[in-house]
Amino acid sequence: MDYNKLYINGQFVKANSNEYIEVENPSNRKIIGKVPRGNSEDVNNAVNAAFEAFKTWKNTSIEERIEIIEKFKEYIENNLEKIANIITEEQGSPVNFAQNNQVRNNINRINAYINIAKNFKFEEELGVGRVRYEPVGVVACLTPWNFPMGQIIQKIVPAILSGCTVVLKPSQIAPLTSYYIVEGLHEAGLPKGVLNLVTGKGREVGNVLAEHKLVNKVSFTGSTEGGKEVAKTALNTVKKITLELGGKSPAIFLDNSNIEIGVKRIFTSLFGNCGQTCVAFSRAIVIKDVKDEVIAEIIKQYSKLVVGNPKDINTNVGPLVSEKQFKKVKKYIELGIEEGANIILGEIPREYENGYFIKPVIFDKVNNNMTIAREEIFGPVLSIIEVENIEEAIEIANDTIYGLSAGVYGKDEIAQKVAREINSGEVYINKDSSDAYLPFGGYKQSGLGREAGIFGFKEFLEVKSLIG
């Protein structure tokens, strides 16, 4: 794969500048590639290509769009191991997690969007007229490094199926995966200009996209602070905005029912991607009567964690993505101790040598006013918070600026009631997995709009009333 070019108007082209951004393998700190440092001229070329392509793409049949996405899905299936391997190399996901969570899950997402598009009514009767759903236009997709395939799929597949055209700006930290996605859609026969790729830095590419007069919508996934900045820029021209931002998700344990599955969900969400997951269950809110049992289950499952080379099939915790992320997480762990929390598993990480590895840390004696309980760490750090009763558990779960995900574990009837009191875009109730048809997004400062399912599909459509 040639990573040295941008993809604009159906072909790989040289960037306007001669500058490049190096991509580092976080497990050994070796440089594995470089991508162009795109600039405003590259953005303008890409947006113009998307704008021109939209004039015809918006009028293509849904059958034609679906056929292309089905061929793209076949490309992903045929290149699954290759794509998973590049994710492991540039982002650090253990190979099993990369193959299953980073790639196979997204094949399921593609299938879901295809089924939704097949059955979606783009025009329907309402009152004295009709309601028509039309593609919003040119979409800027700004994606993060933690799921370098998944967050692209969540945006560009529904955008393309709905009739939009796209300019994709992946994270500068893990941009290599995006080239395989572009290659797959190119080979699937996607017309020129429908998808364009501009790599580079956020302020030099992402912000330019957000303010570009020909961009109709911005779909952003990243930190809450980054999302606020993008939103402010996009609102200067009143663009449609979807934001999927940060979280500080609680797992609430009400009694001794379903403790094992609740802890399993914590470990999958918090440690599978080394804590670098927006929905990570980083707070365990435990009613004191069952705290000992919850901790015993945590210790049991913790003993099965293997931290190390992400290409080793036995590894289930890989490195953090970068030196910056390593230092950030280390600082939070030190701050937790300073503020009075107690490490019961794990340790303060030593300085990195050959990779940015951190052994997962479990904190006890945490209260919800501590920094580690309030701020998104984006690392493998769990805070156990003891509460007296259900009412306090709900209060603490909701005492956060975030509202992205949550879990409630206990007797089903009570857990169902508690789940309805949690201010969160999704709540797992005695479950540890979801599916591709359910909407995903946040309350409060965790985001605007929804991704996935029919709700995610509609984010790329405008609504028009036809009267008469």
N, C-alpha and C positions, 0 to 999 in steps of 0.2 A: 504494500500500500504506500502510495506517495502522499505524505502529509504536508508537502511543501507548497501546496497551492490552495486556493479558495475554490468553491464551486458556485459559479454564477451563470445564470441563463443557460443551464444545461451542459456546461463544460467546466473542466478544471482549468483555472487561469492563475497566472502570476498575480500576487498582491501588488498594490500600488507602491508599498515601501519594500526595502530589502531587509527589514528587521524581522526577527523570529523570536518565538517564545519556546524555551526548552521545556520538555516534559520529563519528570523524574519518576523513577520507580521507587515508591516509598519503602519497599521491603529491603532494598540494597543501596538506595541513594544514587543509582546509576541513571544517566540520561538515556532515554529510550527513543526519543524522537524530538522533533521541533515542528511548530506550526507557524504560519504567517501571523505577524502582528498587524492585523487589519486596521484601517483607519477610516475616516469619514468618507473619503472618495470611494473606497471599497463598499462601504455601507450604501452609499448613494447608487452605485452601479447595481447592487443586489436588489435594493428596493425598487428601482426603476424596472428591472427585469421582472420582479414579482408583480408590479403594477400592470405592466403590459400583458403578462400571462393571465392575469385575473380576468381580463376582458373576454377571453375565450373559455378559460377553465370553469368559470362560474356557470356556463351554459352546457357543460358536458353532462351526460346522463349519469345517474347514480350507479348504474350498472358498469359503466366504463371506469368510474373511480374505484369501485369495489374490485374489479378485475385487476387493476394495478396493485392495490393493497394486498390482494390475495397472492399475487406473484412476489411481492415484497416479503410477505410472511414466509413463503417457501424459501426465499433467499436466507432469511434468519434461521429457519429450521436446518437448512443445509450447511450453514456456517456457524452453528451454535458454539461449538468448542473454540473456534478461532476468535469469535467475538468475546466469549467469556474469558479467554486467555488475555486479550488486550485489556479488558476491564481489570483483571487481576494485576496486570503489569503496571497500569497507570494509576489505579485507584487503591489497590491493596486488598480487595475482597478475596477471601479464601475461595479456592477453585469451586468447591461445592456450592457455596453461596452465590458465586458469580453465575454458575450454570443454571441454578434453580431459581433464585430470587431475582437476579439481575437480567437473565435472558428468558428462561422458560415462562416465568410469570408474565412477561411482556408479549409472548406469543398468545397467551390467554387474553390479554388486553386487546390485542389486534383482532382476535376472533370476536370479542364482545362488541367492539366498534363496528365491525363488518355486519354483525347481526342487527345492531341498532340502526345502521344506515339502511339496510335492506327493508326494514319495517317502519321507518320514520315517515310520517305524513308531512311533507313540505308545504302542503296547503290543505286547509280544512274549513268547514263551515262554522260560523259562530254568529249568532244573532241575525242581523239583516245583511251580513256580509261574509267575507272570508278572511281568514288569517293566513298569511304567507310567510314562511321562514326562508330567508335569503342569506347567503354567505356574507360575512361581515367585510371581507376584503383582504387586504395585505396584513398578515399577522407577524409580529416580531416575537419569536420564541427564545427566551433567555433561560438557559438551563444550568443546573448546578453540577458539582463534581461527585457528589456522594452516590448518585444513581445515574451514571453517564449514559445509559441506554434508556432506562425506564422513564425518566422525566422528559426525554425527547419524544418517546413513543406516546406518552400521555398528551402531548401537545400537537405534534405534527400529523398524527394519524387522523384524529377527529377533524382537524383543520382541513386537511386535504380531502377527506370524505365529504365534508360539508360544502366544498367548493371554494375554499379559501386558498390563497397562495402564501408562502412562508419564507421568511428570512430567519435562519437559525443561527444563534450565537451561543455555542457551548462554553462551559467553564474553561478558563485558560489552564487550570490545573489538570483536568482530565478531558482533553478534547479529542483524543485519538479515536475513541469509539464512534464518534459522530461521522467519521469518514466511511465507516462500514455501513451505517444507515443510509448515507447519501449514495454510496455505491449500489446498495440493494434497490433503492427506489429508481436510480438511473437505469439499472439493468431491467427493472420491471416495466420500463417504458414510460415513466413519468415525463410529461412534456416539459420542454425547457422553460425555465423561469418559475415553475410551480414551487420548487424547493431551491433555496439558495443557502450556502454556508459561508459565514464570515467569522473566522476565529480572531481572537484578540483580547484586549483588556476591557473590563467592564465600562470604565469611564470613556474609553476611546471608541467602543463599538456599541455596547448596550445602551448607554445614555443617548448616543446619536440616533439609534433606532427608536428609542422611546419618544424622542422629540421630532422625528421626521414627519413632515406634513403628509406624505403618502402612505404612512402606516396607519391602519384603522384600529388595530388592537394590539395590546401587549400582554403576553402570557409569561409570567415570571415565577420561577421557583428559586428560593434562596433564603437568606437571613431576613428577619423582620426589618432590621435597619436598612438593608439593601433594597427591600421591597418598598419601603417608605420613600426612598430616594427616587426609585424608578417611577413610582406612582405620581409623585409630585411633578416629575418631568412630563409624564404622559398626559397628565390632566391639564397641562398648559394648552393642549389642543383637544381636550375632552375626548380622549380615546377610550374605548372599552378596555377594561383591565381585569385580568385574573391574577391573583397573587396566592401562591402557596408558600407559607412562611414557617417560622419556628414553632417549637412546642416545648412543653415541660409536662409530659403526659403522666398521669397517675394510674397506678394499678391499686385498686381498693380491695382489701381482704376483709370480708364481713364476719366470717366464721370459718370452721374447718372444712367446709365443702369446697371442692374444686381448687384447693391450694396448689396441687401439682400442675394443673393446666395454666393457672395464673402465673406461676413462676416460670413455666415454659415460655409463655408469651413475653414476659420480661426479658428472658435470655435471648429469645429470637430477635426481638426488636432492639434490644440494647447492645448485645454483644456480637450479633451476626455480621454487622458492618462496622464493628469496633466503635459502636456508639454514635456513628455518624449518620443518623437517621432522624428525620424530623419527628417521626411518631414514636421514637424510643420511649419506653416506659421507664423513666429515670427516677420516678418517685414511687415507692411502695408505701401506701398508707394503710396501716395495719391496726385493727382493733386489738387492744392489749391482751385480751383473753387468748388470742390465737398467734400472738407474736412469736412465741418459741417454736411453734409448728412451722410457721412461715420461714423463719430463719433456718430451721433444720432442713427444709426442702431446698432453700437457696444454697446451703452448704453442699447438699447432695448433688445438685445440678452443677454447681461451680466446679466440683471435683472432675467433671467430664470436659471442662474447657481445655483446649490445647492452643496456646499462643505460639505463633511461629511463622515459618515460611508459608505464604498463602498458596503456593503451588503444590504443597504437600496435601494429599487427599485427607489426611487425619487432622489437619489444622481447622479450627472453627473460629479463631480470632486472629485476624491479620493486623497489619500496622495501621496507625493513623496516616492520613494522606500526605502530610507535609511537616516540615520542621516547625512552621508557624502553628499548626494544629497541635503538635506535640507539646510545645511550650505553653500553649493556652490551657490544655487539659492538665498538665503538670501543675500549673499555677492554681487551678481550681482545687485540685487535690490538697495542695499545701494550705490553701485558704480554708478548706473544710476542717482541717485539723486545728488551725489557728482559732476558728470560731467555736470549737468545742465538740465537733463530731468525732466519732471513734471508728477507725478502720477495723473491721472484723475479718475481712478477706482482701487480699491484695496488698499493695505497698506503694509508697511514693516512688515513682519511676526514676531510675538512674538516667543519666544523660545518654542519649542514643549513640550507638556506634555504627552499625551497618544498616540500621533501619529504625523507623519511628514506632517501635513496639512499646505498648503499655499493658501490663497485666491488669485485667479488670479489677476495679475497686468497689467494695461494698461498705458503705458507711452506715453505722447505727448511731443512736443518740442525736438524731437530726431533728431540728424544729423548722417549721416552714418559713421562718424569718431569716434563716441562714442563706448565704449567697448560693451555695450548692443546691439548695432547694428551690431557688427562685429563678436563676438564670440558666439558659440553655447552654450546657457544657459541650455538647456534640463530641462526647467521648464515652468510654465504657465505665461510667461512674453511676452507681445506684445509691440513692438516699432512702433509708428506712425511717419512716415517721410514725411513731406510736400515737394512737388516739384512744379516747375513752369510749366513744359510742358512734353510731351511724351518723348522727347529726354533725358531729365534729369532723368525721371523715368527709362528708359532703362539703362542709365549709372550707376545709383545707384544700380539697381537690379543686374547688372553684376559685381559691385565693391565688390567682395568677393572672398575668396579662395575656396568657395563651389559652387556646382552646382547640387543639388539633385532634387529639386522640385521648382515649382513656379506656380502662378496663375495670369491670366490677365482678368479683368472684365471691360466691356464697350461695346460700339456698336460693333457688331460681326465682321464686315469687318475690323475695325481698330484693334480690339483685336487679330484677326488672324494674322495680319501683325506684331504686337508687339511681339506676342508669338514666332515668328520665329527669333527674335533678342535676345531672352533671352538664356544665356548659361546655360542650365539646362537639365538634363536627362528626365524630364517630365514637361509639362506646362498645367495646367488646363485652358481652355478657356471658361469662363462663365459656368463652371461645378463645382460640388462639390464632384464627385465620379468617380472612375475609374473602370476597370474590370481586371479579372485574366489573360487575354491573352496579355495585353500590357506589353512591357519590362519595367523593373525598374532598375535604376542605375544612377550613377552620372558623371557629368563633373568634371574636375579639381580635387581638393582634396576630393571630395565626393565619389570617388571609382574607381574601375576597373572592367570591365565586366558588365554583366546584370543578373538580376534574373527575374523570371516570364515568362510565355508564351514560345514560341518556342526558343526565345533568351536565356532564362534561362535554357532550356532543353539542348541546344547545348553546354553550358558551361561545361558539364560533358562528352563531347565527343572529341576524337581525330579525325583528318581528315587524311585519307590515300588515296594516288593515286595508282590505279591499272592500269598499262600500259601494254597493250598487250592482 
